[in-house]
Amino acid sequence: MFGFGSSSSSSSASSSSSSSTPGLDTMEGRKQAVMQHIRNETALSNAQELMNASTERCFKSCVVNPGASLSSTEQTCLSGCFDKYLEAFTVVSRAYGSRVRSELGPNETSF
């Protein structure tokens, strides 16, 4: 809607129009860029939180006697534990994204 990925001819046409608010496209573009940056940072933060929580919980439940190395039973337990966390995170993320998109409506799919 506001010129992302637009060709130079369309941006020059919009800048030469007699708009009462010059620079609106630039301001809107900056706003969109900031919003995308915030979404990216939030996603990164969520992924880090998932890793920290799953590491702590899986270690506590799978590694009974910490030592210099992990037994095959501990390795199997940790692998299964992490898989469950990632699967749950994926399901929740998809459901949340779907809900947000449905609440935004068909014209606002910026999430």
Disulfide bonds with the S-S distance in Angstrom:
Cys58-Cys81 1.91
Cys62-Cys77 2.00
